[in-house]
Amino acid sequence: MTDDLRFFTVLASSSSLSEAASRLGVTPAAVSRHLRSLEERLGTVLVARNSRQMTLTEAGRRYQAGCADLLGRLEELEENVGGRNDHPHGLIRINASYGFGRAVVAPAAAAFSERYPDVAVSLLLTDTALDLVAEKCDLGIHVGELRENRYHARRLFINRRYLAASPGYLEEAGVPHSPAELSEFRTIDIAEDGSSAGVWQLMHGTHRQRVKVRPLLTTNSSEVATDWAAAGRGIVLRSRWALTPYLESGALRIILPEWTMPSDAFAVYAVKQLSTGARFFLDFFASYVKERGLS
């Protein structure tokens, strides 16, 4: 049965039977026979395929998630039995966004690697969150609202996004006194992870206000948006950790500080039982961000 789990994990993350065959070191015909035998044993179709492509069925997606979970538990069991659960080793793959990944996750991963040299860390930075199972990622580090409910999640720290603008722009345009006035100012929006462009969900205590802005500049790069704001192009909404160097240099000022947007940081993972390396990294990362005043 373990062979079936490993086989389907490789197959499900491949674009075709031929690619799976190449990765498994067998012929496409052998992959087809193995898949047909597995489907007959389970009594359901796992993969819809034709001569050019293949797609997981709903049953196939459930089986893929189960395979990842069971293989993760098996790895954990073997590490525990082998007495290696207190000494992390092996490879962990982590996915994070470009902005938070560069500023926080990358230096944390480097520090972790120095602390635990037997663990190899592969950090994948992307514009949008990856399919953790298909990309064989142990962890995803996500900032903002969680839109995926198929993964397990652990809150890493509470995070807020603040409104900020350059002193020059505020001297020229004035300072808004309420969220409702933001529509009268130039704004800079960040379109990432499928979020609604032009809509800022602000909170002040228990009060919520949905603000519809009309951005003159929009980008999928949070760093570009912050640089635009520092250059006097308008008001931006960014996390405190991203604004800190600009605030310290005087390039930006926070406005309406009582109105912020919740944007907590989470670790997400496909398997219930993480590998020892992934567990150690999460604990290390939680301490890392706390020491730097992020949590």
Backbone hydrogen bonds in HBPLUS format (Angstrom, degrees):
<---DONOR---> <-ACCEPTOR-->    atom                        ^
c    i                          cat <-CA-CA->   ^        H-A-AA   ^      H-
h    n   atom  resd res      DA  || num        DHA   H-A  angle D-A-AA Bond
n    s   type  num  typ     dist DA aas  dist angle  dist       angle   num
A0004-ASP N   A0001-MET O   3.02 MM   3  5.08 118.6  2.41  95.4 110.6     1
A0005-LEU N   A0001-MET O   3.05 MM   4  6.45 153.0  2.12 150.2 157.5     2
A0006-ARG N   A0002-THR O   3.00 MM   4  6.30 165.6  2.02 156.5 159.2     3
A0007-PHE N   A0003-ASP O   2.84 MM   4  5.91 157.2  1.89 145.6 153.1     4
A0008-PHE N   A0004-ASP O   2.89 MM   4  6.04 168.3  1.90 151.5 153.9     5
A0009-THR N   A0005-LEU O   3.02 MM   4  6.15 150.4  2.11 143.5 151.8     6
A0010-VAL N   A0006-ARG O   3.19 MM   4  6.41 159.8  2.23 148.7 152.3     7
A0011-LEU N   A0007-PHE O   2.95 MM   4  6.20 166.1  1.97 151.8 156.3     8
A0012-ALA N   A0008-PHE O   2.79 MM   4  5.78 167.0  1.80 149.8 153.2     9
A0013-SER N   A0010-VAL O   3.26 MM   3  5.42 134.6  2.48  99.6 111.3    10
A0014-SER N   A0011-LEU O   3.05 MM   3  5.22 163.1  2.08 112.6 115.4    11
A0020-ALA N   A0016-SER O   3.06 MM   4  6.36 163.7  2.09 149.6 153.9    12
A0021-ALA N   A0017-LEU O   2.85 MM   4  6.05 154.8  1.91 146.3 153.6    13
A0022-SER N   A0018-SER O   2.98 MM   4  6.24 156.0  2.04 147.6 153.4    14
A0023-ARG N   A0019-GLU O   3.00 MM   4  6.29 158.5  2.04 151.6 157.1    15
A0024-LEU N   A0020-ALA O   2.88 MM   4  6.04 145.8  2.00 147.6 157.4    16
A0025-GLY N   A0021-ALA O   2.82 MM   4  5.82 120.8  2.17 139.8 154.6    17
A0026-VAL N   A0021-ALA O   2.98 MM   5  5.03 157.4  2.04 142.8 146.2    18
A0030-ALA N   A0027-THR O   2.98 MM   3  5.17 122.6  2.32 101.3 115.6    19
A0031-VAL N   A0027-THR O   3.11 MM   4  6.54 152.5  2.19 150.9 158.7    20
A0032-SER N   A0028-PRO O   2.93 MM   4  6.17 160.6  1.97 150.5 155.5    21
A0033-ARG N   A0029-ALA O   2.94 MM   4  6.20 155.7  2.00 145.8 152.1    22
A0034-HIS N   A0030-ALA O   2.94 MM   4  6.12 162.9  1.97 147.7 152.5    23
A0035-LEU N   A0031-VAL O   2.91 MM   4  6.09 164.8  1.93 153.7 157.8    24
A0036-ARG N   A0032-SER O   2.93 MM   4  6.09 161.4  1.97 146.6 152.0    25
A0037-SER N   A0033-ARG O   2.91 MM   4  6.10 158.5  1.95 150.4 156.1    26
A0038-LEU N   A0034-HIS O   2.93 MM   4  6.15 155.0  1.99 147.5 154.6    27
A0039-GLU N   A0035-LEU O   2.90 MM   4  6.13 163.3  1.93 155.1 159.2    28
A0040-GLU N   A0036-ARG O   2.97 MM   4  6.14 153.5  2.05 144.5 151.8    29
A0041-ARG N   A0037-SER O   2.99 MM   4  6.21 151.7  2.07 143.4 151.0    30
A0042-LEU N   A0038-LEU O   2.96 MM   4  6.22 153.7  2.03 149.3 156.5    31
A0043-GLY N   A0039-GLU O   2.74 MM   4  5.70 129.5  1.99 138.9 152.8    32
A0044-THR N   A0039-GLU O   3.24 MM   5  5.44 144.7  2.37 141.4 147.8    33
A0057-THR N   A0046-LEU O   3.01 MM  11  5.43 171.4  2.02 132.3 134.4    34
A0048-ALA N   A0055-THR O   2.75 MM   7  5.18 162.7  1.78 168.3 162.4    35
A0055-THR N   A0048-ALA O   2.77 MM   7  5.18 153.8  1.84 148.8 157.9    36
A0050-ASN N   A0053-GLN O   2.96 MM   3  5.69 158.5  2.01 169.1 174.5    37
A0061-ARG N   A0057-THR O   2.86 MM   4  6.23 150.0  1.94 152.6 160.0    38
A0062-ARG N   A0058-GLU O   3.07 MM   4  6.37 156.7  2.13 147.3 153.3    39
A0063-TYR N   A0059-ALA O   2.89 MM   4  6.10 156.2  1.95 146.5 153.6    40
A0064-GLN N   A0060-GLY O   2.85 MM   4  6.01 151.3  1.93 144.4 152.3    41
A0065-ALA N   A0061-ARG O   3.07 MM   4  6.30 162.9  2.10 147.0 150.4    42
A0066-GLY N   A0062-ARG O   2.98 MM   4  6.20 157.2  2.03 145.9 152.7    43
A0067-CYS N   A0063-TYR O   2.83 MM   4  6.03 152.1  1.91 147.5 155.0    44
A0068-ALA N   A0064-GLN O   3.07 MM   4  6.37 161.7  2.11 151.7 155.5    45
A0069-ASP N   A0065-ALA O   3.07 MM   4  6.31 157.7  2.12 146.4 152.6    46
A0070-LEU N   A0066-GLY O   2.90 MM   4  6.09 169.5  1.91 155.8 158.1    47
A0071-LEU N   A0067-CYS O   2.90 MM   4  5.99 164.1  1.92 153.1 157.8    48
A0072-GLY N   A0068-ALA O   2.99 MM   4  6.04 148.7  2.09 139.5 148.1    49
A0073-ARG N   A0069-ASP O   3.00 MM   4  6.30 154.5  2.06 147.4 154.2    50
A0074-LEU N   A0070-LEU O   2.88 MM   4  6.11 154.1  1.95 146.3 153.9    51
A0075-GLU N   A0071-LEU O   2.97 MM   4  6.17 157.5  2.02 144.4 149.7    52
A0076-GLU N   A0072-GLY O   3.02 MM   4  6.26 156.7  2.07 144.8 151.3    53
A0077-LEU N   A0073-ARG O   2.84 MM   4  6.08 156.2  1.90 149.7 156.2    54
A0078-GLU N   A0074-LEU O   2.95 MM   4  6.21 162.8  1.98 151.8 155.8    55
A0079-GLU N   A0075-GLU O   2.98 MM   4  6.21 151.7  2.06 145.2 153.1    56
A0080-ASN N   A0076-GLU O   2.91 MM   4  6.16 156.3  1.96 149.2 155.7    57
A0081-VAL N   A0077-LEU O   2.87 MM   4  6.09 167.9  1.88 157.3 160.4    58
A0082-GLY N   A0078-GLU O   2.91 MM   4  5.90 148.4  2.01 137.1 146.4    59
A0084-ARG N   A0079-GLU O   2.81 MM   5  5.03 158.3  1.86 159.2 157.0    60
A0083-GLY N   A0080-ASN O   3.11 MM   3  5.15 159.2  2.16 102.1 108.2    61
A0087-HIS N   A0084-ARG O   3.07 MM   3  5.18 161.5  2.11 107.9 113.4    62
A0090-GLY N   A0118-ASP O   3.11 MM  28  6.56 124.1  2.43 160.1 146.4    63
A0120-ALA N   A0090-GLY O   2.71 MM  30  6.03 162.3  1.74 158.5 163.9    64
A0092-ILE N   A0120-ALA O   2.91 MM  28  6.36 156.4  1.96 167.8 175.7    65
A0122-SER N   A0092-ILE O   2.92 MM  30  6.25 164.7  1.94 161.3 163.8    66
A0138-ASP N   A0093-ARG O   2.81 MM  45  5.31 134.6  2.01 131.1 144.2    67
A0139-LEU N   A0093-ARG O   3.21 MM  46  6.62 161.8  2.24 157.2 161.3    68
A0094-ILE N   A0122-SER O   2.83 MM  28  6.19 163.5  1.85 163.6 168.0    69
A0124-LEU N   A0094-ILE O   2.74 MM  30  6.06 170.6  1.74 168.3 171.7    70
A0095-ASN N   A0139-LEU O   2.92 MM  44  6.33 155.3  1.98 144.6 152.3    71
A0141-ILE N   A0095-ASN O   2.76 MM  46  6.18 163.2  1.79 169.0 174.5    72
A0096-ALA N   A0124-LEU O   3.08 MM  28  6.45 154.2  2.15 151.4 155.0    73
A0126-THR N   A0096-ALA O   3.09 MM  30  6.49 153.1  2.16 152.1 160.4    74
A0101-GLY N   A0097-SER O   2.74 MM   4  5.25 136.7  1.92 135.8 150.1    75
A0102-ARG N   A0098-TYR O   2.86 MM   4  5.79 164.0  1.89 145.3 148.8    76
A0103-ALA N   A0099-GLY O   3.09 MM   4  6.22 172.7  2.09 153.2 155.6    77
A0104-VAL N   A0100-PHE O   2.88 MM   4  5.54 160.0  1.92 142.6 148.2    78
A0105-VAL N   A0100-PHE O   3.15 MM   5  6.51 162.3  2.19 144.4 149.7    79
A0106-ALA N   A0101-GLY O   2.69 MM   5  5.68 154.5  1.75 166.2 165.9    80
A0108-ALA N   A0104-VAL O   3.18 MM   4  6.25 152.3  2.26 144.7 153.0    81
A0109-ALA N   A0105-VAL O   2.77 MM   4  5.97 154.1  1.84 154.0 161.3    82
A0110-ALA N   A0106-ALA O   3.03 MM   4  6.30 155.3  2.09 151.2 157.6    83
A0111-ALA N   A0107-PRO O   3.01 MM   4  6.20 157.4  2.06 143.3 149.1    84
A0112-PHE N   A0108-ALA O   2.83 MM   4  6.05 153.7  1.90 147.7 155.6    85
A0113-SER N   A0109-ALA O   2.91 MM   4  6.08 156.8  1.96 145.9 151.9    86
A0114-GLU N   A0110-ALA O   3.11 MM   4  6.37 145.3  2.24 140.8 149.5    87
A0115-ARG N   A0111-ALA O   3.04 MM   4  6.34 148.3  2.15 142.3 150.9    88
A0115-ARG N   A0112-PHE O   3.06 MM   3  5.02 116.1  2.49  93.1 108.8    89
A0116-TYR N   A0112-PHE O   2.77 MM   4  5.98 158.0  1.82 157.1 163.5    90
A0119-VAL N   A0116-TYR O   3.09 MM   3  5.84 167.4  2.11 126.1 128.7    91
A0135-GLU N   A0131-ASP O   2.93 MM   4  5.99 159.0  1.98 159.8 166.0    92
A0137-CYS N   A0132-LEU O   2.81 MM   5  4.76 156.5  1.86 143.7 149.3    93
A0136-LYS N   A0133-VAL O   3.11 MM   3  5.00 158.5  2.16 101.4 107.7    94
A0140-GLY N   A0268-VAL O   2.81 MM 128  5.01 144.0  1.94 148.1 154.1    95
A0268-VAL N   A0140-GLY O   2.77 MM 128  5.01 160.7  1.80 149.3 155.7    96
A0142-HIS N   A0266-PHE O   2.81 MM 124  5.16 163.9  1.83 153.8 158.6    97
A0266-PHE N   A0142-HIS O   2.69 MM 124  5.16 163.6  1.72 158.7 164.7    98
A0144-GLY N   A0264-ASP O   2.86 MM 120  5.35 170.4  1.87 151.0 152.4    99
A0152-HIS N   A0269-TYR O   2.89 MM 117  5.32 157.9  1.93 166.9 161.4   100
A0269-TYR N   A0152-HIS O   2.96 MM 117  5.32 152.5  2.04 141.9 148.1   101
A0154-ARG N   A0267-ALA O   2.84 MM 113  5.18 148.8  1.93 149.6 158.8   102
A0267-ALA N   A0154-ARG O   2.81 MM 113  5.18 159.8  1.85 147.4 153.9   103
A0156-LEU N   A0265-ALA O   2.72 MM 109  5.38 164.3  1.75 142.6 147.0   104
A0265-ALA N   A0157-PHE O   3.04 MM 108  5.49 167.3  2.06 163.3 166.7   105
A0263-SER N   A0159-ASN O   2.90 MM 104  5.11 166.1  1.92 141.6 137.5   106
A0161-ARG N   A0261-MET O   2.83 MM 100  4.96 155.2  1.90 137.5 146.0   107
A0261-MET N   A0161-ARG O   3.00 MM 100  4.96 155.5  2.06 133.9 141.6   108
A0162-TYR N   A0238-ARG O   2.65 MM  76  5.39 160.9  1.68 149.0 141.9   109
A0238-ARG N   A0162-TYR O   2.95 MM  76  5.39 153.3  2.02 152.1 148.6   110
A0255-ILE N   A0163-LEU O   2.96 MM  92  5.58 159.0  2.01 134.0 139.9   111
A0164-ALA N   A0236-VAL O   2.92 MM  72  5.46 152.2  1.99 155.8 162.3   112
A0236-VAL N   A0164-ALA O   2.91 MM  72  5.46 164.5  1.93 158.6 162.7   113
A0165-ALA N   A0253-ARG O   3.01 MM  88  5.54 152.8  2.09 148.6 155.0   114
A0253-ARG N   A0165-ALA O   2.74 MM  88  5.54 151.0  1.82 151.7 158.8   115
A0170-LEU N   A0166-SER O   3.07 MM   4  6.37 164.0  2.10 157.2 161.6   116
A0171-GLU N   A0167-PRO O   2.93 MM   4  6.08 147.2  2.04 145.1 153.6   117
A0172-GLU N   A0168-GLY O   3.09 MM   4  6.27 147.8  2.19 140.8 149.4   118
A0173-ALA N   A0169-TYR O   2.76 MM   4  5.92 167.3  1.78 158.8 162.1   119
A0174-GLY N   A0170-LEU O   2.73 MM   4  4.81 138.8  1.90 125.4 134.7   120
A0181-GLU N   A0178-SER O   3.05 MM   3  5.57 148.4  2.15 113.3 121.7   121
A0182-LEU N   A0179-PRO O   3.04 MM   3  5.45 162.0  2.08 113.8 119.6   122
A0184-GLU N   A0181-GLU O   2.94 MM   3  5.59 161.5  1.98 119.6 125.7   123
A0185-PHE N   A0182-LEU O   2.99 MM   3  5.32 165.7  2.01 114.5 118.7   124
A0235-ILE N   A0186-ARG O   2.92 MM  49  6.29 157.3  1.97 136.2 139.9   125
A0216-LEU N   A0187-THR O   3.18 MM  29  6.24 143.1  2.33 154.0 156.7   126
A0188-ILE N   A0235-ILE O   2.78 MM  47  5.80 150.6  1.86 164.0 156.1   127
A0189-ASP N   A0217-LEU O   2.96 MM  28  6.44 160.7  2.00 158.0 160.4   128
A0219-THR N   A0189-ASP O   3.12 MM  30  6.60 150.9  2.20 149.9 157.1   129
A0191-ALA N   A0219-THR O   2.89 MM  28  5.94 151.2  1.97 135.2 144.0   130
A0195-SER N   A0192-GLU O   2.96 MM   3  5.71 162.0  1.99 126.0 131.2   131
A0213-VAL N   A0198-GLY O   2.86 MM  15  5.04 150.0  1.95 139.0 146.8   132
A0200-TRP N   A0211-VAL O   2.83 MM  11  5.07 168.3  1.85 153.0 155.9   133
A0211-VAL N   A0200-TRP O   2.82 MM  11  5.07 176.5  1.82 153.8 153.6   134
A0202-LEU N   A0209-GLN O   2.92 MM   7  5.25 153.4  1.99 162.7 154.3   135
A0209-GLN N   A0202-LEU O   2.83 MM   7  5.25 158.8  1.87 154.0 154.5   136
A0203-MET N   A0260-THR O   2.63 MM  57  5.38 150.6  1.71 152.3 161.9   137
A0260-THR N   A0203-MET O   2.99 MM  57  5.38 159.3  2.03 150.9 150.7   138
A0204-HIS N   A0207-HIS O   2.82 MM   3  5.10 156.8  1.87 146.8 153.1   139
A0207-HIS N   A0204-HIS O   3.03 MM   3  5.10 156.9  2.09 127.1 124.9   140
A0225-ALA N   A0221-SER O   3.13 MM   4  6.40 160.9  2.17 148.2 153.3   141
A0226-THR N   A0222-SER O   3.05 MM   4  6.28 155.4  2.11 144.7 150.7   142
A0227-ASP N   A0223-GLU O   2.96 MM   4  6.21 157.5  2.01 148.9 155.3   143
A0228-TRP N   A0224-VAL O   2.90 MM   4  6.15 155.0  1.96 151.4 158.3   144
A0229-ALA N   A0225-ALA O   3.06 MM   4  6.34 156.5  2.11 144.8 150.7   145
A0230-ALA N   A0226-THR O   2.94 MM   4  6.21 158.1  1.99 149.3 155.3   146
A0231-ALA N   A0227-ASP O   2.96 MM   4  6.17 134.8  2.17 140.4 152.6   147
A0231-ALA N   A0228-TRP O   3.09 MM   3  5.03 127.8  2.37  92.6 106.8   148
A0233-ARG N   A0228-TRP O   3.02 MM   5  5.45 162.1  2.05 148.3 146.8   149
A0232-GLY N   A0229-ALA O   2.96 MM   3  5.20 159.2  2.00 110.8 114.7   150
A0242-ALA N   A0239-SER O   3.10 MM   3  5.39 131.6  2.34 102.9 115.2   151
A0243-LEU N   A0239-SER O   3.11 MM   4  6.39 142.4  2.25 145.3 156.5   152
A0243-LEU N   A0240-ARG O   3.10 MM   3  4.99 122.4  2.44  93.5 108.5   153
A0244-THR N   A0240-ARG O   2.96 MM   4  5.95 142.3  2.11 155.6 162.6   154
A0246-TYR N   A0243-LEU O   2.89 MM   3  5.38 121.9  2.23 118.0 133.5   155
A0247-LEU N   A0243-LEU O   2.88 MM   4  6.04 153.9  1.95 156.1 163.2   156
A0248-GLU N   A0244-THR O   2.89 MM   4  6.07 162.9  1.92 159.7 164.0   157
A0249-SER N   A0245-PRO O   3.12 MM   4  6.19 144.2  2.25 134.4 143.0   158
A0250-GLY N   A0246-TYR O   3.09 MM   4  6.08 118.4  2.49 130.7 144.8   159
A0251-ALA N   A0246-TYR O   2.89 MM   5  5.05 123.6  2.21 153.8 159.0   160
A0252-LEU N   A0246-TYR O   3.29 MM   6  5.44 152.5  2.37 118.4 116.5   161
A0250-GLY N   A0247-LEU O   3.18 MM   3  5.05 143.3  2.32  94.7 105.5   162
A0259-TRP N   A0256-LEU O   2.94 MM   3  5.63 159.2  1.98 124.2 130.6   163
A0279-ARG N   A0275-SER O   2.94 MM   4  6.22 161.5  1.98 156.2 161.6   164
A0280-PHE N   A0276-THR O   2.89 MM   4  6.09 164.1  1.91 155.6 159.9   165
A0281-PHE N   A0277-GLY O   2.95 MM   4  6.16 153.3  2.02 143.7 151.4   166
A0282-LEU N   A0278-ALA O   2.99 MM   4  6.24 160.7  2.02 149.8 154.2   167
A0283-ASP N   A0279-ARG O   3.09 MM   4  6.35 166.5  2.11 153.6 156.6   168
A0284-PHE N   A0280-PHE O   2.89 MM   4  6.03 159.7  1.93 148.5 155.0   169
A0285-PHE N   A0281-PHE O   2.71 MM   4  5.87 160.8  1.74 154.7 160.2   170
A0286-ALA N   A0282-LEU O   2.92 MM   4  6.09 158.3  1.97 149.5 154.8   171
A0287-SER N   A0283-ASP O   3.19 MM   4  6.44 156.8  2.24 144.5 149.9   172
A0288-TYR N   A0284-PHE O   2.84 MM   4  6.05 152.4  1.92 147.5 156.5   173
A0289-VAL N   A0285-PHE O   2.98 MM   4  6.22 166.3  2.00 158.9 158.7   174
A0290-LYS N   A0286-ALA O   3.22 MM   4  6.26 149.1  2.32 136.1 144.8   175
A0291-GLU N   A0287-SER O   2.92 MM   4  6.09 160.9  1.96 152.6 156.8   176
A0294-LEU N   A0289-VAL O   2.85 MM   5  5.17 158.5  1.90 164.5 157.6   177
A0293-GLY N   A0290-LYS O   3.04 MM   3  5.13 162.5  2.07 110.8 112.5   178
